[in-house]
Amino acid sequence: GLSIHGIMLADAARNDALARGVAAVVRPGDLVIDVGAGSGLLSMLAIRAGARHVYAIEAGPMATVARHLIERNDMASRITVVRASSFDFVPPQRADVLLCETLGFAGLDEGFRATLVDARERMLVPGGRMLPRRVALLTAPCTAPPDLVDLCHMDEAAAGIVREAVRTLARRGLRVLGIASTRFEGCTVALASTSS
C-alpha cells in the first residue's frame, strides 16, 4: 500500500521518466483517464501537461491518498478521483489519452495487460494516445540466493504438508537483486504489447 507508493514517489529517476512520458503524450485540452491511479502522480502530471480534465481510477484505499495529494496540489477541480475497478468504470465520454502505470516489478503484475486492453477498447477515442503503448522486459541470467534455492529444494521433513506450498511461493516470489553491470546486450524480451 502506502509504503510501496512512498518508495515509488521517492524514486526521482522513475518520476522524471514518467513526467517526460506524460508531457510527450498529453496535449493541451485533452481529456485523460488514469487507470490504476495509485497516488495520483500521473493524473497530476497530465494536468501539468495541459489536460483539461483527468479521471483518476483507483480501486484500492490509495484513492483516499490520491484525493489528498491532488487537493494539496490545488488540482481537485480538474481531477476526479473514482474509487472503482477500471472494469466497472464507464467514463462520461471517451478520453484522448489513457495512462496506466500498474506494471508492477516485471510488467506482468496487477493484471496490467488485461486492464489496459479493456480500458483502450472502452474508454479511448479512436486514434487516442496511450502511455505506455508497449512494454519490454530486459532480462539477464543470474543465480538465486541460497535461501531461495533451499526453499525450492525442501525435502520431505515437513511430511509434505507445507513443502509444496512453500516451494510454489518461493518460485513465484520476485527477488530484486543488485547487479553490478547495467549492460546486457541481446537480452530483450517484448511483453504485453498493447499497441494495435
PyMOL CGO cylinders between C-alpha atoms (Angstrom):
from pymol import cmd
from pymol.cgo import CYLINDER

trace = [
    CYLINDER, 0.00, 0.00, 0.00, 1.32, 3.32, 1.12, 0.3, 1, 1, 1, 1, 1, 1,
    CYLINDER, 1.32, 3.32, 1.12, 4.86, 2.08, 1.80, 0.3, 1, 1, 1, 1, 1, 1,
    CYLINDER, 4.86, 2.08, 1.80, 5.25, 0.81, -1.78, 0.3, 1, 1, 1, 1, 1, 1,
    CYLINDER, 5.25, 0.81, -1.78, 3.85, 4.04, -3.20, 0.3, 1, 1, 1, 1, 1, 1,
    CYLINDER, 3.85, 4.04, -3.20, 6.16, 6.00, -0.91, 0.3, 1, 1, 1, 1, 1, 1,
    CYLINDER, 6.16, 6.00, -0.91, 9.15, 4.18, -2.38, 0.3, 1, 1, 1, 1, 1, 1,
    CYLINDER, 9.15, 4.18, -2.38, 7.92, 4.92, -5.91, 0.3, 1, 1, 1, 1, 1, 1,
    CYLINDER, 7.92, 4.92, -5.91, 7.29, 8.58, -5.13, 0.3, 1, 1, 1, 1, 1, 1,
    CYLINDER, 7.29, 8.58, -5.13, 10.83, 8.87, -3.74, 0.3, 1, 1, 1, 1, 1, 1,
    CYLINDER, 10.83, 8.87, -3.74, 12.33, 7.44, -6.96, 0.3, 1, 1, 1, 1, 1, 1,
    CYLINDER, 12.33, 7.44, -6.96, 13.45, 10.57, -8.82, 0.3, 1, 1, 1, 1, 1, 1,
    CYLINDER, 13.45, 10.57, -8.82, 14.63, 8.73, -11.96, 0.3, 1, 1, 1, 1, 1, 1,
    CYLINDER, 14.63, 8.73, -11.96, 11.29, 6.93, -12.28, 0.3, 1, 1, 1, 1, 1, 1,
    CYLINDER, 11.29, 6.93, -12.28, 9.27, 10.07, -11.70, 0.3, 1, 1, 1, 1, 1, 1,
    CYLINDER, 9.27, 10.07, -11.70, 11.35, 12.16, -14.13, 0.3, 1, 1, 1, 1, 1, 1,
    CYLINDER, 11.35, 12.16, -14.13, 10.84, 9.50, -16.81, 0.3, 1, 1, 1, 1, 1, 1,
    CYLINDER, 10.84, 9.50, -16.81, 7.10, 9.44, -16.12, 0.3, 1, 1, 1, 1, 1, 1,
    CYLINDER, 7.10, 9.44, -16.12, 6.92, 13.24, -16.31, 0.3, 1, 1, 1, 1, 1, 1,
    CYLINDER, 6.92, 13.24, -16.31, 8.70, 13.23, -19.68, 0.3, 1, 1, 1, 1, 1, 1,
    CYLINDER, 8.70, 13.23, -19.68, 6.43, 10.45, -20.96, 0.3, 1, 1, 1, 1, 1, 1,
    CYLINDER, 6.43, 10.45, -20.96, 3.24, 12.19, -19.88, 0.3, 1, 1, 1, 1, 1, 1,
    CYLINDER, 3.24, 12.19, -19.88, 4.41, 15.53, -21.31, 0.3, 1, 1, 1, 1, 1, 1,
    CYLINDER, 4.41, 15.53, -21.31, 5.11, 13.80, -24.64, 0.3, 1, 1, 1, 1, 1, 1,
    CYLINDER, 5.11, 13.80, -24.64, 1.66, 12.21, -24.92, 0.3, 1, 1, 1, 1, 1, 1,
    CYLINDER, 1.66, 12.21, -24.92, -0.75, 14.73, -23.29, 0.3, 1, 1, 1, 1, 1, 1,
    CYLINDER, -0.75, 14.73, -23.29, -1.72, 17.81, -25.30, 0.3, 1, 1, 1, 1, 1, 1,
    CYLINDER, -1.72, 17.81, -25.30, -3.40, 20.95, -24.01, 0.3, 1, 1, 1, 1, 1, 1,
    CYLINDER, -3.40, 20.95, -24.01, -7.16, 20.43, -23.72, 0.3, 1, 1, 1, 1, 1, 1,
    CYLINDER, -7.16, 20.43, -23.72, -7.03, 16.62, -23.63, 0.3, 1, 1, 1, 1, 1, 1,
    CYLINDER, -7.03, 16.62, -23.63, -9.41, 14.53, -21.57, 0.3, 1, 1, 1, 1, 1, 1,
    CYLINDER, -9.41, 14.53, -21.57, -7.30, 11.92, -19.77, 0.3, 1, 1, 1, 1, 1, 1,
    CYLINDER, -7.30, 11.92, -19.77, -8.13, 8.70, -17.93, 0.3, 1, 1, 1, 1, 1, 1,
    CYLINDER, -8.13, 8.70, -17.93, -5.52, 7.39, -15.47, 0.3, 1, 1, 1, 1, 1, 1,
    CYLINDER, -5.52, 7.39, -15.47, -6.21, 3.68, -14.85, 0.3, 1, 1, 1, 1, 1, 1,
    CYLINDER, -6.21, 3.68, -14.85, -4.88, 2.34, -11.55, 0.3, 1, 1, 1, 1, 1, 1,
    CYLINDER, -4.88, 2.34, -11.55, -4.01, 5.86, -10.48, 0.3, 1, 1, 1, 1, 1, 1,
    CYLINDER, -4.01, 5.86, -10.48, -2.44, 4.92, -7.14, 0.3, 1, 1, 1, 1, 1, 1,
    CYLINDER, -2.44, 4.92, -7.14, -1.16, 8.13, -5.56, 0.3, 1, 1, 1, 1, 1, 1,
    CYLINDER, -1.16, 8.13, -5.56, -2.45, 10.24, -8.47, 0.3, 1, 1, 1, 1, 1, 1,
    CYLINDER, -2.45, 10.24, -8.47, 1.01, 11.18, -9.73, 0.3, 1, 1, 1, 1, 1, 1,
    CYLINDER, 1.01, 11.18, -9.73, 0.27, 10.54, -13.42, 0.3, 1, 1, 1, 1, 1, 1,
    CYLINDER, 0.27, 10.54, -13.42, -3.02, 12.42, -13.12, 0.3, 1, 1, 1, 1, 1, 1,
    CYLINDER, -3.02, 12.42, -13.12, -1.26, 15.47, -11.70, 0.3, 1, 1, 1, 1, 1, 1,
    CYLINDER, -1.26, 15.47, -11.70, 1.47, 15.24, -14.35, 0.3, 1, 1, 1, 1, 1, 1,
    CYLINDER, 1.47, 15.24, -14.35, -1.27, 15.20, -17.00, 0.3, 1, 1, 1, 1, 1, 1,
    CYLINDER, -1.27, 15.20, -17.00, -2.78, 18.40, -15.59, 0.3, 1, 1, 1, 1, 1, 1,
    CYLINDER, -2.78, 18.40, -15.59, 0.67, 19.98, -15.56, 0.3, 1, 1, 1, 1, 1, 1,
    CYLINDER, 0.67, 19.98, -15.56, 0.99, 18.97, -19.25, 0.3, 1, 1, 1, 1, 1, 1,
    CYLINDER, 0.99, 18.97, -19.25, -2.25, 20.80, -20.09, 0.3, 1, 1, 1, 1, 1, 1,
    CYLINDER, -2.25, 20.80, -20.09, -5.04, 18.24, -19.76, 0.3, 1, 1, 1, 1, 1, 1,
    CYLINDER, -5.04, 18.24, -19.76, -8.44, 19.89, -19.30, 0.3, 1, 1, 1, 1, 1, 1,
    CYLINDER, -8.44, 19.89, -19.30, -9.64, 17.09, -17.01, 0.3, 1, 1, 1, 1, 1, 1,
    CYLINDER, -9.64, 17.09, -17.01, -8.46, 13.75, -15.67, 0.3, 1, 1, 1, 1, 1, 1,
    CYLINDER, -8.46, 13.75, -15.67, -10.44, 10.80, -14.32, 0.3, 1, 1, 1, 1, 1, 1,
    CYLINDER, -10.44, 10.80, -14.32, -8.16, 9.02, -11.84, 0.3, 1, 1, 1, 1, 1, 1,
    CYLINDER, -8.16, 9.02, -11.84, -9.47, 5.47, -11.42, 0.3, 1, 1, 1, 1, 1, 1,
    CYLINDER, -9.47, 5.47, -11.42, -8.18, 3.65, -8.33, 0.3, 1, 1, 1, 1, 1, 1,
    CYLINDER, -8.18, 3.65, -8.33, -9.86, 0.59, -6.82, 0.3, 1, 1, 1, 1, 1, 1,
    CYLINDER, -9.86, 0.59, -6.82, -7.91, 0.47, -3.57, 0.3, 1, 1, 1, 1, 1, 1,
    CYLINDER, -7.91, 0.47, -3.57, -7.50, 2.64, -0.49, 0.3, 1, 1, 1, 1, 1, 1,
    CYLINDER, -7.50, 2.64, -0.49, -4.83, 4.67, -2.29, 0.3, 1, 1, 1, 1, 1, 1,
    CYLINDER, -4.83, 4.67, -2.29, -7.78, 6.58, -3.79, 0.3, 1, 1, 1, 1, 1, 1,
    CYLINDER, -7.78, 6.58, -3.79, -8.03, 8.45, -0.47, 0.3, 1, 1, 1, 1, 1, 1,
    CYLINDER, -8.03, 8.45, -0.47, -4.32, 9.30, -0.59, 0.3, 1, 1, 1, 1, 1, 1,
    CYLINDER, -4.32, 9.30, -0.59, -4.66, 10.43, -4.21, 0.3, 1, 1, 1, 1, 1, 1,
    CYLINDER, -4.66, 10.43, -4.21, -7.55, 12.75, -3.30, 0.3, 1, 1, 1, 1, 1, 1,
    CYLINDER, -7.55, 12.75, -3.30, -5.47, 14.27, -0.50, 0.3, 1, 1, 1, 1, 1, 1,
    CYLINDER, -5.47, 14.27, -0.50, -2.39, 14.80, -2.70, 0.3, 1, 1, 1, 1, 1, 1,
    CYLINDER, -2.39, 14.80, -2.70, -4.48, 16.22, -5.53, 0.3, 1, 1, 1, 1, 1, 1,
    CYLINDER, -4.48, 16.22, -5.53, -6.20, 18.66, -3.14, 0.3, 1, 1, 1, 1, 1, 1,
    CYLINDER, -6.20, 18.66, -3.14, -2.84, 19.70, -1.64, 0.3, 1, 1, 1, 1, 1, 1,
    CYLINDER, -2.84, 19.70, -1.64, -1.62, 20.48, -5.17, 0.3, 1, 1, 1, 1, 1, 1,
    CYLINDER, -1.62, 20.48, -5.17, -4.74, 22.59, -5.97, 0.3, 1, 1, 1, 1, 1, 1,
    CYLINDER, -4.74, 22.59, -5.97, -5.87, 20.25, -8.77, 0.3, 1, 1, 1, 1, 1, 1,
    CYLINDER, -5.87, 20.25, -8.77, -9.12, 18.91, -7.28, 0.3, 1, 1, 1, 1, 1, 1,
    CYLINDER, -9.12, 18.91, -7.28, -11.30, 20.91, -9.69, 0.3, 1, 1, 1, 1, 1, 1,
    CYLINDER, -11.30, 20.91, -9.69, -9.59, 19.27, -12.70, 0.3, 1, 1, 1, 1, 1, 1,
    CYLINDER, -9.59, 19.27, -12.70, -9.06, 15.71, -11.43, 0.3, 1, 1, 1, 1, 1, 1,
    CYLINDER, -9.06, 15.71, -11.43, -11.94, 13.44, -10.49, 0.3, 1, 1, 1, 1, 1, 1,
    CYLINDER, -11.94, 13.44, -10.49, -10.81, 10.52, -8.33, 0.3, 1, 1, 1, 1, 1, 1,
    CYLINDER, -10.81, 10.52, -8.33, -13.07, 7.50, -8.79, 0.3, 1, 1, 1, 1, 1, 1,
    CYLINDER, -13.07, 7.50, -8.79, -12.70, 4.63, -6.32, 0.3, 1, 1, 1, 1, 1, 1,
    CYLINDER, -12.70, 4.63, -6.32, -13.65, 1.69, -8.52, 0.3, 1, 1, 1, 1, 1, 1,
    CYLINDER, -13.65, 1.69, -8.52, -12.18, -1.05, -10.63, 0.3, 1, 1, 1, 1, 1, 1,
    CYLINDER, -12.18, -1.05, -10.63, -11.46, 0.22, -14.12, 0.3, 1, 1, 1, 1, 1, 1,
    CYLINDER, -11.46, 0.22, -14.12, -13.55, -2.71, -15.40, 0.3, 1, 1, 1, 1, 1, 1,
    CYLINDER, -13.55, -2.71, -15.40, -16.58, -1.16, -13.66, 0.3, 1, 1, 1, 1, 1, 1,
    CYLINDER, -16.58, -1.16, -13.66, -15.91, 2.46, -14.63, 0.3, 1, 1, 1, 1, 1, 1,
    CYLINDER, -15.91, 2.46, -14.63, -17.90, 3.91, -17.52, 0.3, 1, 1, 1, 1, 1, 1,
    CYLINDER, -17.90, 3.91, -17.52, -16.50, 7.31, -18.49, 0.3, 1, 1, 1, 1, 1, 1,
    CYLINDER, -16.50, 7.31, -18.49, -18.91, 10.13, -19.33, 0.3, 1, 1, 1, 1, 1, 1,
    CYLINDER, -18.91, 10.13, -19.33, -17.05, 10.38, -22.64, 0.3, 1, 1, 1, 1, 1, 1,
    CYLINDER, -17.05, 10.38, -22.64, -14.08, 8.66, -24.24, 0.3, 1, 1, 1, 1, 1, 1,
    CYLINDER, -14.08, 8.66, -24.24, -10.66, 10.05, -23.43, 0.3, 1, 1, 1, 1, 1, 1,
    CYLINDER, -10.66, 10.05, -23.43, -8.00, 11.46, -25.73, 0.3, 1, 1, 1, 1, 1, 1,
    CYLINDER, -8.00, 11.46, -25.73, -5.28, 9.86, -23.60, 0.3, 1, 1, 1, 1, 1, 1,
    CYLINDER, -5.28, 9.86, -23.60, -5.14, 6.74, -21.49, 0.3, 1, 1, 1, 1, 1, 1,
    CYLINDER, -5.14, 6.74, -21.49, -2.47, 6.46, -18.79, 0.3, 1, 1, 1, 1, 1, 1,
    CYLINDER, -2.47, 6.46, -18.79, -1.68, 3.28, -16.87, 0.3, 1, 1, 1, 1, 1, 1,
    CYLINDER, -1.68, 3.28, -16.87, 1.32, 2.52, -14.70, 0.3, 1, 1, 1, 1, 1, 1,
    CYLINDER, 1.32, 2.52, -14.70, 0.25, -0.68, -12.97, 0.3, 1, 1, 1, 1, 1, 1,
    CYLINDER, 0.25, -0.68, -12.97, 3.28, -2.52, -14.31, 0.3, 1, 1, 1, 1, 1, 1,
    CYLINDER, 3.28, -2.52, -14.31, 4.44, -3.97, -11.01, 0.3, 1, 1, 1, 1, 1, 1,
    CYLINDER, 4.44, -3.97, -11.01, 8.02, -5.19, -10.91, 0.3, 1, 1, 1, 1, 1, 1,
    CYLINDER, 8.02, -5.19, -10.91, 8.07, -7.20, -14.14, 0.3, 1, 1, 1, 1, 1, 1,
    CYLINDER, 8.07, -7.20, -14.14, 5.38, -5.80, -16.43, 0.3, 1, 1, 1, 1, 1, 1,
    CYLINDER, 5.38, -5.80, -16.43, 3.10, -8.77, -15.84, 0.3, 1, 1, 1, 1, 1, 1,
    CYLINDER, 3.10, -8.77, -15.84, 1.81, -7.90, -12.38, 0.3, 1, 1, 1, 1, 1, 1,
    CYLINDER, 1.81, -7.90, -12.38, -1.54, -6.46, -11.35, 0.3, 1, 1, 1, 1, 1, 1,
    CYLINDER, -1.54, -6.46, -11.35, -3.36, -7.71, -14.46, 0.3, 1, 1, 1, 1, 1, 1,
    CYLINDER, -3.36, -7.71, -14.46, -1.68, -4.93, -16.42, 0.3, 1, 1, 1, 1, 1, 1,
    CYLINDER, -1.68, -4.93, -16.42, -2.31, -6.16, -19.96, 0.3, 1, 1, 1, 1, 1, 1,
    CYLINDER, -2.31, -6.16, -19.96, -5.96, -7.14, -19.46, 0.3, 1, 1, 1, 1, 1, 1,
    CYLINDER, -5.96, -7.14, -19.46, -6.68, -3.86, -17.67, 0.3, 1, 1, 1, 1, 1, 1,
    CYLINDER, -6.68, -3.86, -17.67, -5.07, -1.74, -20.35, 0.3, 1, 1, 1, 1, 1, 1,
    CYLINDER, -5.07, -1.74, -20.35, -6.67, -3.60, -23.26, 0.3, 1, 1, 1, 1, 1, 1,
    CYLINDER, -6.67, -3.60, -23.26, -10.13, -3.29, -21.67, 0.3, 1, 1, 1, 1, 1, 1,
    CYLINDER, -10.13, -3.29, -21.67, -9.63, 0.42, -20.98, 0.3, 1, 1, 1, 1, 1, 1,
    CYLINDER, -9.63, 0.42, -20.98, -8.34, 1.04, -24.51, 0.3, 1, 1, 1, 1, 1, 1,
    CYLINDER, -8.34, 1.04, -24.51, -11.36, -0.67, -26.09, 0.3, 1, 1, 1, 1, 1, 1,
    CYLINDER, -11.36, -0.67, -26.09, -13.99, 1.01, -23.89, 0.3, 1, 1, 1, 1, 1, 1,
    CYLINDER, -13.99, 1.01, -23.89, -12.54, 4.37, -22.85, 0.3, 1, 1, 1, 1, 1, 1,
    CYLINDER, -12.54, 4.37, -22.85, -10.22, 5.71, -25.56, 0.3, 1, 1, 1, 1, 1, 1,
    CYLINDER, -10.22, 5.71, -25.56, -11.30, 7.64, -28.66, 0.3, 1, 1, 1, 1, 1, 1,
    CYLINDER, -11.30, 7.64, -28.66, -10.28, 6.09, -31.97, 0.3, 1, 1, 1, 1, 1, 1,
    CYLINDER, -10.28, 6.09, -31.97, -6.74, 7.24, -32.66, 0.3, 1, 1, 1, 1, 1, 1,
    CYLINDER, -6.74, 7.24, -32.66, -6.27, 8.18, -29.00, 0.3, 1, 1, 1, 1, 1, 1,
    CYLINDER, -6.27, 8.18, -29.00, -2.89, 8.04, -27.31, 0.3, 1, 1, 1, 1, 1, 1,
    CYLINDER, -2.89, 8.04, -27.31, -1.70, 5.71, -24.56, 0.3, 1, 1, 1, 1, 1, 1,
    CYLINDER, -1.70, 5.71, -24.56, 1.15, 5.61, -22.12, 0.3, 1, 1, 1, 1, 1, 1,
    CYLINDER, 1.15, 5.61, -22.12, 2.58, 3.03, -22.31, 0.3, 1, 1, 1, 1, 1, 1,
    CYLINDER, 2.58, 3.03, -22.31, 1.94, 1.71, -25.83, 0.3, 1, 1, 1, 1, 1, 1,
    CYLINDER, 1.94, 1.71, -25.83, 4.21, -1.30, -25.36, 0.3, 1, 1, 1, 1, 1, 1,
    CYLINDER, 4.21, -1.30, -25.36, 6.27, -2.92, -22.64, 0.3, 1, 1, 1, 1, 1, 1,
    CYLINDER, 6.27, -2.92, -22.64, 9.70, -4.55, -22.88, 0.3, 1, 1, 1, 1, 1, 1,
    CYLINDER, 9.70, -4.55, -22.88, 11.31, -6.61, -20.16, 0.3, 1, 1, 1, 1, 1, 1,
    CYLINDER, 11.31, -6.61, -20.16, 15.10, -6.63, -20.06, 0.3, 1, 1, 1, 1, 1, 1,
    CYLINDER, 15.10, -6.63, -20.06, 16.46, -9.81, -18.56, 0.3, 1, 1, 1, 1, 1, 1,
    CYLINDER, 16.46, -9.81, -18.56, 19.83, -11.18, -17.62, 0.3, 1, 1, 1, 1, 1, 1,
    CYLINDER, 19.83, -11.18, -17.62, 20.87, -14.54, -16.21, 0.3, 1, 1, 1, 1, 1, 1,
    CYLINDER, 20.87, -14.54, -16.21, 21.67, -14.68, -12.51, 0.3, 1, 1, 1, 1, 1, 1,
    CYLINDER, 21.67, -14.68, -12.51, 21.78, -17.16, -9.67, 0.3, 1, 1, 1, 1, 1, 1,
    CYLINDER, 21.78, -17.16, -9.67, 19.21, -17.37, -6.92, 0.3, 1, 1, 1, 1, 1, 1,
    CYLINDER, 19.21, -17.37, -6.92, 20.23, -16.56, -3.36, 0.3, 1, 1, 1, 1, 1, 1,
    CYLINDER, 20.23, -16.56, -3.36, 20.92, -19.71, -1.30, 0.3, 1, 1, 1, 1, 1, 1,
    CYLINDER, 20.92, -19.71, -1.30, 17.82, -19.29, 0.88, 0.3, 1, 1, 1, 1, 1, 1,
    CYLINDER, 17.82, -19.29, 0.88, 15.57, -19.30, -2.19, 0.3, 1, 1, 1, 1, 1, 1,
    CYLINDER, 15.57, -19.30, -2.19, 17.31, -22.40, -3.56, 0.3, 1, 1, 1, 1, 1, 1,
    CYLINDER, 17.31, -22.40, -3.56, 16.87, -24.12, -0.18, 0.3, 1, 1, 1, 1, 1, 1,
    CYLINDER, 16.87, -24.12, -0.18, 13.14, -23.35, -0.20, 0.3, 1, 1, 1, 1, 1, 1,
    CYLINDER, 13.14, -23.35, -0.20, 12.76, -24.67, -3.73, 0.3, 1, 1, 1, 1, 1, 1,
    CYLINDER, 12.76, -24.67, -3.73, 14.50, -27.95, -2.85, 0.3, 1, 1, 1, 1, 1, 1,
    CYLINDER, 14.50, -27.95, -2.85, 12.92, -28.72, 0.51, 0.3, 1, 1, 1, 1, 1, 1,
    CYLINDER, 12.92, -28.72, 0.51, 12.96, -32.37, 1.46, 0.3, 1, 1, 1, 1, 1, 1,
    CYLINDER, 12.96, -32.37, 1.46, 10.11, -34.31, 3.00, 0.3, 1, 1, 1, 1, 1, 1,
    CYLINDER, 10.11, -34.31, 3.00, 10.94, -33.10, 6.53, 0.3, 1, 1, 1, 1, 1, 1,
    CYLINDER, 10.94, -33.10, 6.53, 7.52, -31.45, 6.80, 0.3, 1, 1, 1, 1, 1, 1,
    CYLINDER, 7.52, -31.45, 6.80, 5.83, -34.67, 5.68, 0.3, 1, 1, 1, 1, 1, 1,
    CYLINDER, 5.83, -34.67, 5.68, 4.69, -32.97, 2.50, 0.3, 1, 1, 1, 1, 1, 1,
    CYLINDER, 4.69, -32.97, 2.50, 2.26, -30.76, 4.43, 0.3, 1, 1, 1, 1, 1, 1,
    CYLINDER, 2.26, -30.76, 4.43, 3.83, -27.40, 3.67, 0.3, 1, 1, 1, 1, 1, 1,
    CYLINDER, 3.83, -27.40, 3.67, 6.65, -28.30, 1.30, 0.3, 1, 1, 1, 1, 1, 1,
    CYLINDER, 6.65, -28.30, 1.30, 4.76, -27.89, -1.99, 0.3, 1, 1, 1, 1, 1, 1,
    CYLINDER, 4.76, -27.89, -1.99, 3.01, -24.71, -0.92, 0.3, 1, 1, 1, 1, 1, 1,
    CYLINDER, 3.01, -24.71, -0.92, 6.23, -23.11, 0.28, 0.3, 1, 1, 1, 1, 1, 1,
    CYLINDER, 6.23, -23.11, 0.28, 8.11, -24.25, -2.81, 0.3, 1, 1, 1, 1, 1, 1,
    CYLINDER, 8.11, -24.25, -2.81, 5.43, -22.78, -5.07, 0.3, 1, 1, 1, 1, 1, 1,
    CYLINDER, 5.43, -22.78, -5.07, 5.52, -19.47, -3.20, 0.3, 1, 1, 1, 1, 1, 1,
    CYLINDER, 5.52, -19.47, -3.20, 9.31, -19.37, -3.33, 0.3, 1, 1, 1, 1, 1, 1,
    CYLINDER, 9.31, -19.37, -3.33, 9.34, -19.96, -7.08, 0.3, 1, 1, 1, 1, 1, 1,
    CYLINDER, 9.34, -19.96, -7.08, 6.72, -17.28, -7.65, 0.3, 1, 1, 1, 1, 1, 1,
    CYLINDER, 6.72, -17.28, -7.65, 8.46, -14.77, -5.41, 0.3, 1, 1, 1, 1, 1, 1,
    CYLINDER, 8.46, -14.77, -5.41, 10.26, -11.96, -7.13, 0.3, 1, 1, 1, 1, 1, 1,
    CYLINDER, 10.26, -11.96, -7.13, 13.65, -11.02, -5.79, 0.3, 1, 1, 1, 1, 1, 1,
    CYLINDER, 13.65, -11.02, -5.79, 15.26, -7.74, -6.71, 0.3, 1, 1, 1, 1, 1, 1,
    CYLINDER, 15.26, -7.74, -6.71, 18.96, -8.41, -6.91, 0.3, 1, 1, 1, 1, 1, 1,
    CYLINDER, 18.96, -8.41, -6.91, 21.74, -5.88, -7.07, 0.3, 1, 1, 1, 1, 1, 1,
    CYLINDER, 21.74, -5.88, -7.07, 23.64, -6.32, -10.34, 0.3, 1, 1, 1, 1, 1, 1,
    CYLINDER, 23.64, -6.32, -10.34, 26.94, -4.53, -10.87, 0.3, 1, 1, 1, 1, 1, 1,
    CYLINDER, 26.94, -4.53, -10.87, 26.73, -4.06, -14.65, 0.3, 1, 1, 1, 1, 1, 1,
    CYLINDER, 26.73, -4.06, -14.65, 23.84, -2.41, -16.48, 0.3, 1, 1, 1, 1, 1, 1,
    CYLINDER, 23.84, -2.41, -16.48, 24.97, -3.56, -19.95, 0.3, 1, 1, 1, 1, 1, 1,
    CYLINDER, 24.97, -3.56, -19.95, 23.02, -6.61, -21.04, 0.3, 1, 1, 1, 1, 1, 1,
    CYLINDER, 23.02, -6.61, -21.04, 23.07, -6.85, -24.81, 0.3, 1, 1, 1, 1, 1, 1,
    CYLINDER, 23.07, -6.85, -24.81, 20.80, -9.29, -26.60, 0.3, 1, 1, 1, 1, 1, 1,
    CYLINDER, 20.80, -9.29, -26.60, 18.57, -9.92, -23.58, 0.3, 1, 1, 1, 1, 1, 1,
    CYLINDER, 18.57, -9.92, -23.58, 15.43, -8.04, -24.57, 0.3, 1, 1, 1, 1, 1, 1,
    CYLINDER, 15.43, -8.04, -24.57, 12.08, -9.80, -24.48, 0.3, 1, 1, 1, 1, 1, 1,
    CYLINDER, 12.08, -9.80, -24.48, 9.00, -7.91, -25.70, 0.3, 1, 1, 1, 1, 1, 1,
    CYLINDER, 9.00, -7.91, -25.70, 5.99, -8.37, -23.43, 0.3, 1, 1, 1, 1, 1, 1,
    CYLINDER, 5.99, -8.37, -23.43, 2.36, -7.37, -23.35, 0.3, 1, 1, 1, 1, 1, 1,
    CYLINDER, 2.36, -7.37, -23.35, 2.33, -5.19, -26.43, 0.3, 1, 1, 1, 1, 1, 1,
    CYLINDER, 2.33, -5.19, -26.43, -0.84, -3.12, -26.26, 0.3, 1, 1, 1, 1, 1, 1,
    CYLINDER, -0.84, -3.12, -26.26, -0.44, -1.21, -29.50, 0.3, 1, 1, 1, 1, 1, 1,
    CYLINDER, -0.44, -1.21, -29.50, -2.93, -2.03, -32.23, 0.3, 1, 1, 1, 1, 1, 1,
]
cmd.load_cgo(trace, "trace")
